[in-house]
Amino acid sequence: MKDMTEQKNSILFRTSSLFIFAVLFSFSLHLSSPSFAIESNKNKTSEKITVGYIELSQSNVHNELIDQTKTWLAADLNGDVEFKSLTVDGLSEAIKDHDIDFVLSTSGFYREHLSDGLKDLATSVFDRGPNPNKSLGSVFIALKDNTSLKELKDLEGKSVSTLPESSFVGWQIAAREIGTATGTDPHKFFGSVRYQPMPMNNIVEDVLAGRSDAGILTTCLLEELKQKKYQGIEKIKVINEKKSSDFFCAHSTKLYASYTLSVLPGVSGEMARKVTNALLAMPPSDKNSFFWSIGTDFHEVDALLKDLQIGSFFYLRNLTLRKFLEKYWSFLMMAAFVLFGLCLHTLRTQQLVRIRTEQLSQAFQRQLQLQQEAAESCQRLEKAERQIALQHISGVLAHELKQPLTSMGYFIGGVIRRLRKKDPDVEDMIKTLEKVAGLTKYSSLIIENVREATKQKIKKESLDIDKFTARTLNSLKETFLIKRNCSLTWKSEPYLKFFCSPFELNLVLTNLVKNAVEAADGPNGQVRVQIHSIQVRNRKLLKITVSDNGKGSPENIKKHFSMPFSSEKPEGLGLGLSIIKRIAESYEGRVEVEAERPKGVRITVYMKMMS
């Protein structure tokens, strides 16, 4: 009986224990259920809430929005609201520690903390920025006197003052604009950056004092400072100013959603609804007509965070395969396409190389054949050239030796006639024979110079032109002009030195004078020779002019320059004028033929005077 009683007590104990455990488990489930959370949050509607906001400089136009919001919410919630002014970093810490319930911040700060569970309730607008999605930006300023700064690219390498990098309006908006407009890392774009604490007036002072070339301000601050007649503000200009149809403050960047009020996850839906209704019912402020609206587009804000790799996009700074593929997908596709193209190009090139090799092989065989034919042609050409050269040399010898040999014949004939007389004049015969000896020496000189010309070893020396001319023309008078009815006069520049071959200069003078004498031979025939130096630009030239009053014409004479071996004289070879032209060209000169007034021809030879 006792055992049965103990057994019943044991079963009763176990049953009661199980019942108590079931009750406790059910209660715990009830505490964690959404309905219980809603009930507990409903109880919080009567508790005091805390709104954290980013502290602004006194001149910031959005202080008016914050003051109006404080007053309105305090009245609507019967004073159950507390506002905390915090730095950007302090506000971030308060969110993580759940020390606040609502956040009043820039849209950039709000989107940067999406991972902390923030949810936007309302976005501010005002009379200068009535569009809630585009009513906040940054403006670049500089001194008006600095005319070199007009566009963003002009700021490269310059110094700039701005708020710390965590500031949405002070640095982040401007940094994205720099990166987008110039394709440059904003941290490497400027020569130096001065990060200034609040208020933003410090940035203006840096620019005015010349400590920085430029500054970055939030939009509408410049207009506020101008209204307050801030000292020196009239010296400030806007760089890269943009125009907008629904924003009426100077701005240098894109526009973004303005200040936003967001709620943390721990706040009840009822409280969030109550605060939202209060904000939307708030009347516009007195001065700038600030009021609350609904922001519908935070796309540009998210794009900014992604470009700067901050907030929810901070992971992009840690390079991973996925990040690499996402960021460089287009480049990888392009590289793959290029690689595929290179493969096709390689295959095509190999095919073309095979075809080209066959063509080159055939061309090589053809080239060998042509080279053989060319060699045979060159041999025939060399043979013909040797024949022409021999013909030319023989013509020169015949042309130049004719005059001295003819003169020697006259002199020797005269000596023979004198010897046949009973009492010959020995002195006169000696003088005649000396002339013959001189002509013999001159003939030997012609042969020697022709021989040296064929070897291209013509000897040159410095000649006294006045003496050389007199000697040469006197010799012609005594020989060639002895049976001519023509007068020869000459004038040469005294003390003039000319470095040349005596043989070549003699050929020029002799041929010019002989041709002129033959053309002017007759009653009143006259031949005039003038030799002097002239300066043409930077060149000093020897000018030889031979003129006659004969019946010749410049046109006929010019033909003989280009047509050797042609002559109008039955005994002539047609080489005189071509020899003159060749010699003049060898001295970097030329030959000119002109008509002489009232009749006759004037031939001028120019020869460069060597130092």
C-alpha positions as CSV (number, residue, x, y, z in Angstrom):
1,M,0.0,0.0,0.0
2,K,2.8,2.3,0.9
3,D,4.6,1.4,-2.4
4,M,1.5,2.3,-4.4
5,T,1.2,5.6,-2.6
6,E,4.8,6.5,-3.4
7,Q,4.3,5.5,-7.0
8,K,1.2,7.8,-7.3
9,N,3.1,10.7,-5.7
10,S,6.0,10.1,-8.2
11,I,3.7,10.2,-11.2
12,L,1.9,13.3,-9.8
13,F,5.3,15.0,-9.3
14,R,6.4,14.2,-12.9
15,T,3.1,15.3,-14.3
16,S,3.1,18.6,-12.4
17,S,6.7,19.2,-13.5
18,L,5.8,18.7,-17.1
19,F,2.8,21.0,-16.7
20,I,5.0,23.8,-15.2
21,F,7.6,23.3,-17.9
22,A,4.9,23.6,-20.6
23,V,3.5,26.8,-19.0
24,L,6.9,28.4,-18.8
25,F,7.8,27.4,-22.5
26,S,4.5,28.8,-23.7
27,F,5.1,32.1,-21.8
28,S,8.6,32.4,-23.3
29,L,7.1,31.9,-26.8
30,H,4.6,34.6,-26.1
31,L,7.3,37.0,-25.0
32,S,9.2,36.5,-28.3
33,S,6.2,36.6,-30.5
34,P,5.5,39.7,-32.8
35,S,2.2,40.4,-31.1
36,F,4.0,40.7,-27.8
37,A,6.6,43.0,-29.4
38,I,3.8,45.2,-30.8
39,E,2.1,45.4,-27.4
40,S,5.4,46.3,-25.7
41,N,6.1,49.0,-28.4
42,K,2.6,50.3,-27.9
43,N,3.4,50.8,-24.4
44,K,6.5,52.8,-25.6
45,T,4.3,55.4,-27.3
46,S,3.9,57.1,-24.1
47,E,7.7,57.1,-23.4
48,K,10.1,59.9,-24.3
49,I,11.9,59.5,-27.7
50,T,15.4,60.8,-28.7
51,V,16.3,62.4,-32.0
52,G,19.9,62.6,-32.9
53,Y,21.1,65.1,-35.6
54,I,24.3,66.2,-37.1
55,E,25.6,69.5,-35.7
56,L,25.8,72.3,-38.3
57,S,27.6,75.6,-38.5
58,Q,25.7,78.6,-37.4
59,S,25.5,80.0,-40.9
60,N,24.2,76.8,-42.4
61,V,20.7,77.4,-43.9
62,H,19.5,74.0,-42.6
63,N,19.7,75.2,-39.0
64,E,16.3,76.8,-39.7
65,L,14.9,73.3,-40.6
66,I,16.3,71.7,-37.4
67,D,14.9,74.5,-35.2
68,Q,11.5,74.4,-36.8
69,T,11.4,70.6,-36.5
70,K,12.4,70.7,-32.8
71,T,9.7,73.2,-31.9
72,W,7.0,71.4,-33.9
73,L,7.7,67.8,-32.6
74,A,8.0,69.0,-29.0
75,A,4.6,70.6,-29.3
76,D,3.0,67.6,-31.1
77,L,4.4,65.0,-28.7
78,N,3.7,67.0,-25.6
79,G,7.4,67.5,-24.9
80,D,8.2,63.8,-24.9
81,V,11.1,64.3,-27.3
82,E,14.8,65.0,-26.8
83,F,17.2,66.3,-29.5
84,K,20.9,65.5,-29.4
85,S,23.4,67.5,-31.5
86,L,26.3,65.1,-32.4
87,T,29.2,65.0,-34.7
88,V,29.1,62.6,-37.7
89,D,31.2,60.0,-35.8
90,G,29.2,60.6,-32.6
91,L,25.9,60.0,-34.5
92,S,27.3,56.8,-35.9
93,E,28.2,55.5,-32.5
94,A,24.8,56.5,-31.1
95,I,23.1,54.4,-33.8
96,K,25.2,51.4,-33.1
97,D,24.6,51.7,-29.3
98,H,20.8,52.3,-29.8
99,D,21.1,55.5,-27.7
100,I,18.7,57.3,-30.1
101,D,15.4,56.5,-31.8
102,F,15.3,58.8,-34.8
103,V,18.1,60.3,-37.0
104,L,18.0,63.7,-38.7
105,S,20.9,63.7,-41.2
106,T,21.9,64.2,-44.7
107,S,20.6,61.6,-47.2
108,G,24.2,60.4,-47.6
109,F,24.6,59.6,-43.9
110,Y,21.2,57.8,-44.0
111,R,22.0,55.6,-46.9
112,E,25.5,54.9,-45.5
113,H,23.8,53.4,-42.4
114,L,21.2,51.3,-44.2
115,S,22.9,48.2,-42.8
116,D,22.1,49.4,-39.3
117,G,18.4,49.1,-40.1
118,L,17.5,52.8,-40.7
119,K,14.3,53.5,-42.6
120,D,13.5,57.0,-44.1
121,L,10.3,58.7,-43.1
122,A,10.5,62.1,-44.6
123,T,12.9,64.3,-46.7
124,S,13.1,68.1,-46.4
125,V,12.5,70.8,-49.0
126,F,12.5,74.5,-49.1
127,D,11.9,77.5,-51.4
128,R,15.3,77.3,-53.1
129,G,15.1,73.5,-53.5
130,P,11.5,72.4,-53.8
131,N,12.5,68.9,-55.2
132,P,13.1,66.5,-52.3
133,N,15.3,64.3,-54.5
134,K,17.5,67.1,-55.7
135,S,18.0,69.9,-53.2
136,L,21.5,69.4,-51.7
137,G,25.0,69.6,-53.2
138,S,28.4,71.2,-52.9
139,V,30.0,74.3,-54.3
140,F,33.7,75.0,-55.1
141,I,34.9,78.5,-54.3
142,A,38.0,80.5,-55.0
143,L,39.1,84.1,-55.1
144,K,37.8,86.2,-58.0
145,D,41.4,87.4,-58.6
146,N,42.5,83.9,-59.4
147,T,41.6,83.9,-63.1
148,S,43.3,80.6,-63.7
149,L,40.6,78.7,-61.8
150,K,37.4,78.3,-63.9
151,E,36.7,74.6,-64.2
152,L,37.2,71.5,-62.0
153,K,40.2,70.4,-64.1
154,D,41.9,73.7,-63.2
155,L,42.0,72.6,-59.5
156,E,44.4,69.7,-60.2
157,G,47.5,70.0,-58.1
158,K,46.0,73.0,-56.1
159,S,45.4,73.2,-52.4
160,V,41.8,73.0,-51.1
161,S,40.0,73.4,-47.7
162,T,37.0,71.2,-46.8
163,L,35.3,69.4,-44.0
164,P,36.5,65.9,-42.9
165,E,36.1,63.0,-45.3
166,S,33.0,61.7,-43.4
167,S,31.1,64.9,-44.3
168,F,28.5,64.2,-47.1
169,V,28.2,67.9,-48.2
170,G,31.8,68.9,-47.3
171,W,33.8,66.2,-49.0
172,Q,31.9,63.2,-50.4
173,I,29.7,65.0,-53.0
174,A,32.7,67.1,-54.2
175,A,35.0,64.0,-54.3
176,R,32.5,62.1,-56.5
177,E,32.2,65.1,-58.8
178,I,36.0,65.3,-59.2
179,G,36.3,61.5,-59.9
180,T,33.4,61.6,-62.5
181,A,34.6,64.8,-64.2
182,T,38.3,64.1,-64.4
183,G,38.6,60.4,-64.1
184,T,41.1,60.9,-61.3
185,D,41.2,59.6,-57.7
186,P,40.1,62.7,-55.7
187,H,42.6,61.9,-53.0
188,K,45.4,62.3,-55.6
189,F,43.8,65.1,-57.5
190,F,44.6,68.0,-55.2
191,G,48.1,69.1,-54.3
192,S,47.1,69.3,-50.6
193,V,43.9,69.1,-48.6
194,R,43.2,71.1,-45.4
195,Y,40.5,69.3,-43.4
196,Q,38.7,71.9,-41.3
197,P,36.3,71.4,-38.4
198,M,32.9,73.1,-38.2
199,P,31.9,75.8,-38.9
200,M,32.3,76.1,-42.6
201,N,33.3,79.7,-42.2
202,N,36.8,78.3,-41.5
203,I,37.0,77.2,-45.2
204,V,36.0,80.6,-46.4
205,E,38.7,82.2,-44.2
206,D,41.3,79.8,-45.6
207,V,40.5,80.9,-49.2
208,L,40.4,84.7,-48.3
209,A,43.7,84.5,-46.4
210,G,45.3,82.5,-49.3
211,R,46.0,79.5,-47.2
212,S,44.2,77.4,-49.8
213,D,43.6,78.0,-53.5
214,A,40.0,76.7,-53.2
215,G,37.3,75.6,-50.8
216,I,34.3,73.2,-50.7
217,L,31.1,74.5,-49.1
218,T,27.5,73.1,-48.8
219,T,25.0,74.6,-51.2
220,C,23.2,77.8,-50.2
221,L,25.8,78.7,-47.5
222,L,27.4,81.2,-49.9
223,E,24.0,82.9,-50.4
224,E,23.5,83.0,-46.6
225,L,26.9,84.6,-46.1
226,K,26.2,87.2,-48.8
227,Q,22.9,88.1,-47.1
228,K,24.7,88.5,-43.8
229,K,27.3,90.6,-45.6
230,Y,30.1,88.4,-44.4
231,Q,33.4,90.3,-44.6
232,G,35.3,89.5,-47.8
233,I,32.6,87.4,-49.3
234,E,32.4,89.7,-52.3
235,K,35.9,88.5,-53.3
236,I,34.7,84.9,-53.6
237,K,33.6,83.3,-56.9
238,V,32.1,79.9,-57.8
239,I,34.1,77.4,-59.9
240,N,32.3,75.1,-62.4
241,E,28.9,76.6,-61.6
242,K,26.0,74.5,-62.9
243,K,22.4,75.6,-63.7
244,S,19.2,73.9,-62.6
245,S,15.5,74.6,-63.3
246,D,14.4,73.6,-59.8
247,F,17.3,74.6,-57.5
248,F,18.1,78.2,-56.9
249,C,21.5,78.2,-55.1
250,A,24.9,78.2,-56.7
251,H,26.3,74.6,-57.0
252,S,29.2,73.0,-58.7
253,T,28.1,69.3,-58.4
254,K,25.2,67.1,-59.0
255,L,22.2,67.5,-56.7
256,Y,21.1,64.9,-54.2
257,A,18.2,64.2,-51.8
258,S,18.3,66.6,-48.9
259,Y,18.2,66.2,-45.1
260,T,16.2,63.0,-44.2
261,L,14.6,61.9,-41.0
262,S,14.9,58.1,-40.5
263,V,13.9,55.7,-37.7
264,L,15.8,52.9,-36.0
265,P,14.4,49.3,-35.8
266,G,13.6,49.5,-32.1
267,V,10.9,52.1,-32.5
268,S,7.3,51.0,-32.7
269,G,5.4,51.5,-35.9
270,E,2.8,53.6,-34.1
271,M,5.5,56.0,-32.9
272,A,7.0,56.1,-36.4
273,R,3.6,56.9,-37.9
274,K,2.9,59.6,-35.3
275,V,6.3,61.3,-36.0
276,T,5.8,61.0,-39.7
277,N,2.3,62.6,-39.6
278,A,3.7,65.4,-37.4
279,L,6.5,66.1,-39.8
280,L,4.3,66.2,-42.9
281,A,1.9,68.5,-41.1
282,M,4.6,70.9,-40.1
283,P,4.1,74.3,-41.8
284,P,6.9,76.0,-43.8
285,S,9.4,77.9,-41.8
286,D,9.3,81.7,-41.9
287,K,12.5,82.6,-43.6
288,N,13.3,79.9,-46.2
289,S,10.0,78.0,-46.1
290,F,11.5,74.7,-44.9
291,F,9.1,71.8,-44.6
292,W,9.0,68.0,-44.8
293,S,8.1,65.9,-47.9
294,I,8.7,62.4,-49.1
295,G,11.9,61.5,-50.9
296,T,11.4,58.9,-53.6
297,D,14.8,58.6,-55.3
298,F,18.0,57.9,-53.5
299,H,19.7,56.4,-56.6
300,E,22.3,59.1,-57.0
301,V,23.2,58.9,-53.3
302,D,23.7,55.1,-53.6
303,A,25.8,55.7,-56.7
304,L,28.0,58.2,-54.8
305,L,28.6,55.6,-52.0
306,K,29.5,53.0,-54.6
307,D,31.9,55.3,-56.4
308,L,33.6,56.3,-53.2
309,Q,33.4,52.7,-51.8
310,I,31.9,53.7,-48.4
311,G,29.0,52.6,-46.4
312,S,27.4,49.4,-47.7
313,F,29.8,49.5,-50.5
314,F,33.0,49.5,-48.4
315,Y,33.5,45.8,-49.3
316,L,34.5,46.9,-52.8
317,R,37.8,48.1,-51.3
318,N,38.7,44.5,-50.6
319,L,39.4,43.0,-54.0
320,T,37.8,39.7,-54.5
321,L,37.2,37.6,-57.6
322,R,33.5,38.5,-57.6
323,K,34.4,42.2,-57.1
324,F,37.0,42.0,-59.8
325,L,34.5,40.4,-62.3
326,E,31.8,42.9,-61.4
327,K,34.1,45.9,-61.8
328,Y,36.0,44.7,-64.9
329,W,33.5,42.6,-66.6
330,S,33.3,44.8,-69.7
331,F,37.1,45.0,-69.9
332,L,37.4,41.2,-69.6
333,M,34.8,40.7,-72.3
334,M,36.7,43.1,-74.5
335,A,40.0,41.3,-73.7
336,A,38.4,38.0,-74.6
337,F,37.1,39.4,-77.8
338,V,40.5,40.8,-78.7
339,L,42.2,37.5,-77.8
340,F,39.7,35.7,-80.1
341,G,40.4,38.2,-82.8
342,L,44.2,37.7,-82.3
343,C,43.7,33.9,-82.7
344,L,41.8,34.5,-86.0
345,H,44.4,37.0,-87.1
346,T,47.2,34.4,-86.3
347,L,45.5,31.7,-88.4
348,R,44.9,34.2,-91.2
349,T,48.5,35.4,-91.0
350,Q,49.9,31.9,-91.2
351,Q,47.9,31.3,-94.3
352,L,49.0,34.6,-95.8
353,V,52.7,33.8,-94.9
354,R,52.5,30.4,-96.7
355,I,51.0,32.2,-99.8
356,R,53.5,35.0,-99.6
357,T,56.4,32.6,-99.2
358,E,55.5,30.9,-102.4
359,Q,55.1,34.3,-104.1
360,L,58.5,35.4,-102.8
361,S,60.2,32.2,-103.9
362,Q,58.8,32.7,-107.4
363,A,59.8,36.4,-107.2
364,F,63.3,35.4,-106.1
365,Q,63.8,33.1,-109.1
366,R,62.5,35.9,-111.3
367,Q,64.9,38.4,-109.6
368,L,67.9,36.1,-110.3
369,Q,66.9,35.9,-113.9
370,L,66.5,39.7,-114.1
371,Q,69.9,40.2,-112.4
372,Q,71.5,38.0,-114.9
373,E,69.9,40.0,-117.7
374,A,70.8,43.3,-116.0
375,A,74.4,42.1,-115.7
376,E,74.5,41.4,-119.4
377,S,72.9,44.8,-120.1
378,C,75.4,46.6,-117.9
379,Q,78.3,45.0,-119.8
380,R,76.8,46.2,-123.1
381,L,76.2,49.6,-121.6
382,E,79.8,49.9,-120.2
383,K,81.1,49.0,-123.6
384,A,79.0,51.7,-125.2
385,E,80.0,54.2,-122.6
386,R,83.7,53.4,-123.2
387,Q,83.1,54.0,-126.9
388,I,81.3,57.3,-126.2
389,A,84.1,58.4,-123.7
390,L,86.8,57.6,-126.3
391,Q,84.8,59.6,-128.8
392,H,84.4,62.5,-126.4
393,I,88.1,62.5,-125.4
394,S,89.3,62.4,-129.0
395,G,86.9,65.2,-129.8
396,V,88.2,67.3,-127.0
397,L,91.8,66.7,-128.1
398,A,91.0,67.4,-131.7
399,H,89.1,70.6,-130.7
400,E,91.6,72.0,-128.3
401,L,94.8,71.0,-130.2
402,K,93.6,72.4,-133.6
403,Q,94.3,76.0,-132.7
404,P,97.9,75.6,-131.3
405,L,98.8,73.1,-134.1
406,T,97.5,75.5,-136.7
407,S,99.4,78.4,-135.2
408,M,102.6,76.3,-135.1
409,G,102.1,75.5,-138.8
410,Y,101.9,79.2,-139.6
411,F,105.0,80.0,-137.5
412,I,107.1,77.1,-138.9
413,G,106.1,78.1,-142.5
414,G,107.2,81.7,-141.7
415,V,110.6,80.4,-140.5
416,I,111.1,78.3,-143.6
417,R,110.4,81.3,-145.8
418,R,112.9,83.4,-143.9
419,L,115.6,80.7,-144.2
420,R,115.3,80.7,-147.9
421,K,116.3,84.3,-148.0
422,K,119.9,85.2,-148.5
423,D,120.2,87.1,-145.2
424,P,117.6,85.8,-142.8
425,D,116.8,87.7,-139.6
426,V,118.0,85.3,-137.0
427,E,116.6,87.2,-134.0
428,D,113.2,87.3,-135.7
429,M,113.3,83.6,-136.4
430,I,114.3,82.9,-132.8
431,K,111.3,84.8,-131.5
432,T,109.1,82.8,-133.9
433,L,110.6,79.5,-132.8
434,E,110.1,80.5,-129.1
435,K,106.4,81.0,-129.9
436,V,106.4,77.6,-131.5
437,A,108.0,76.1,-128.3
438,G,105.3,77.9,-126.2
439,L,102.5,76.4,-128.3
440,T,104.2,73.0,-128.1
441,K,104.2,73.3,-124.3
442,Y,100.6,74.4,-124.3
443,S,99.7,71.4,-126.5
444,S,101.4,69.1,-124.1
445,L,99.5,70.8,-121.2
446,I,96.2,70.1,-123.0
447,I,97.1,66.4,-123.5
448,E,98.2,66.1,-119.8
449,N,95.1,67.8,-118.5
450,V,92.8,65.7,-120.6
451,R,94.6,62.6,-119.3
452,E,94.2,63.8,-115.7
453,A,90.6,64.7,-116.3
454,T,89.9,61.1,-117.4
455,K,91.5,60.1,-114.0
456,Q,89.6,62.8,-112.2
457,K,92.9,64.3,-110.8
458,I,92.8,67.8,-112.2
459,K,95.4,70.0,-110.4
460,K,94.1,73.4,-109.0
461,E,96.0,76.4,-107.8
462,S,95.4,80.0,-106.8
463,L,95.5,82.2,-109.9
464,D,95.9,86.0,-110.3
465,I,92.9,86.6,-112.6
466,D,94.2,89.9,-114.0
467,K,97.6,88.4,-115.0
468,F,96.1,85.1,-116.2
469,T,93.6,86.9,-118.4
470,A,96.2,89.2,-120.0
471,R,98.5,86.2,-120.7
472,T,95.7,84.1,-122.2
473,L,94.1,86.8,-124.4
474,N,97.5,88.2,-125.6
475,S,98.4,84.7,-126.8
476,L,95.1,84.5,-128.7
477,K,95.8,87.9,-130.3
478,E,99.2,86.7,-131.5
479,T,97.8,83.5,-132.9
480,F,94.1,83.2,-133.5
481,L,93.4,86.9,-134.3
482,I,96.3,87.4,-136.5
483,K,94.2,86.9,-139.7
484,R,90.9,88.2,-138.2
485,N,89.3,91.5,-139.0
486,C,88.2,92.0,-135.4
487,S,89.3,93.9,-132.3
488,L,89.6,92.3,-128.8
489,T,89.5,94.3,-125.6
490,W,89.3,93.1,-122.0
491,K,88.9,94.4,-118.4
492,S,89.5,92.3,-115.3
493,E,89.4,93.0,-111.6
494,P,92.9,93.7,-110.3
495,Y,94.4,91.6,-107.4
496,L,91.5,89.1,-107.7
497,K,92.5,85.5,-106.7
498,F,90.7,82.5,-108.0
499,F,91.4,78.9,-106.9
500,C,90.9,76.7,-110.0
501,S,92.5,74.6,-112.7
502,P,94.5,76.8,-115.1
503,F,93.7,74.4,-117.8
504,E,89.9,74.6,-117.3
505,L,89.9,78.4,-117.0
506,N,92.0,78.6,-120.1
507,L,89.4,76.4,-121.9
508,V,86.6,78.6,-120.8
509,L,88.3,81.9,-121.9
510,T,89.7,80.5,-125.1
511,N,86.5,78.9,-126.3
512,L,84.3,81.9,-125.4
513,V,86.7,84.4,-127.2
514,K,87.2,82.2,-130.3
515,N,83.4,81.7,-130.7
516,A,82.9,85.5,-130.3
517,V,85.6,86.4,-132.7
518,E,84.3,84.0,-135.3
519,A,80.8,85.5,-134.9
520,A,82.0,89.1,-135.1
521,D,84.7,88.6,-137.9
522,G,84.3,91.4,-140.4
523,P,84.5,95.2,-140.7
524,N,84.0,96.9,-137.3
525,G,83.9,93.5,-135.5
526,Q,84.3,93.9,-131.7
527,V,84.8,91.4,-128.9
528,R,84.7,92.6,-125.2
529,V,85.7,90.5,-122.2
530,Q,84.9,91.5,-118.5
531,I,86.0,89.5,-115.5
532,H,85.2,90.4,-111.9
533,S,83.7,88.9,-108.6
534,I,80.2,89.3,-107.4
535,Q,78.3,88.4,-104.2
536,V,75.0,86.5,-104.6
537,R,73.4,85.8,-101.2
538,N,76.1,83.9,-99.2
539,R,78.1,82.9,-102.3
540,K,81.0,84.7,-104.0
541,L,81.1,84.0,-107.7
542,L,83.6,84.7,-110.5
543,K,81.7,86.4,-113.4
544,I,83.1,86.1,-116.9
545,T,81.3,88.0,-119.6
546,V,82.2,87.8,-123.3
547,S,80.1,89.9,-125.8
548,D,80.3,90.5,-129.5
549,N,78.5,92.5,-132.2
550,G,78.2,89.7,-134.7
551,K,75.2,88.1,-136.4
552,G,74.8,85.1,-134.0
553,S,71.5,84.5,-132.0
554,P,71.1,83.3,-128.4
555,E,68.7,80.6,-129.5
556,N,71.2,78.9,-131.8
557,I,73.9,79.1,-129.2
558,K,71.7,77.6,-126.5
559,K,71.2,74.5,-128.7
560,H,74.9,73.7,-128.7
561,F,75.0,73.5,-124.9
562,S,72.6,70.6,-124.9
563,M,73.7,69.0,-128.3
564,P,77.5,68.3,-128.3
565,F,79.1,67.3,-131.5
566,S,76.9,69.7,-133.5
567,S,78.4,72.7,-135.2
568,E,77.4,75.2,-137.9
569,K,81.1,75.5,-138.9
570,P,82.3,73.0,-141.5
571,E,85.5,72.4,-139.7
572,G,84.0,72.5,-136.1
573,L,83.3,69.6,-133.8
574,G,80.6,71.3,-131.7
575,L,82.3,70.7,-128.3
576,G,83.4,74.2,-127.3
577,L,80.2,75.3,-125.6
578,S,79.5,71.9,-124.0
579,I,83.0,72.0,-122.5
580,I,82.3,75.5,-121.1
581,K,79.0,74.3,-119.5
582,R,80.6,71.2,-118.0
583,I,83.4,73.2,-116.4
584,A,81.0,75.9,-115.0
585,E,78.8,73.2,-113.4
586,S,81.8,71.5,-111.9
587,Y,82.4,74.8,-110.1
588,E,78.7,75.0,-108.9
589,G,78.1,77.6,-111.5
590,R,76.0,78.2,-114.7
591,V,76.1,79.7,-118.2
592,E,73.7,82.4,-119.4
593,V,73.2,83.5,-123.0
594,E,71.6,86.8,-123.9
595,A,71.2,89.1,-126.9
596,E,73.5,92.1,-127.0
597,R,72.1,95.5,-128.1
598,P,71.9,96.6,-130.9
599,K,73.2,93.3,-132.2
600,G,75.3,90.3,-131.2
601,V,75.4,87.9,-128.3
602,R,76.5,88.1,-124.6
603,I,77.6,84.9,-122.8
604,T,78.1,85.0,-119.1
605,V,79.8,82.2,-117.1
606,Y,79.4,82.1,-113.3
607,M,81.9,79.9,-111.2
608,K,81.9,79.6,-107.5
609,M,85.0,81.0,-105.8
610,M,86.5,78.4,-103.5
611,S,88.2,79.4,-100.3
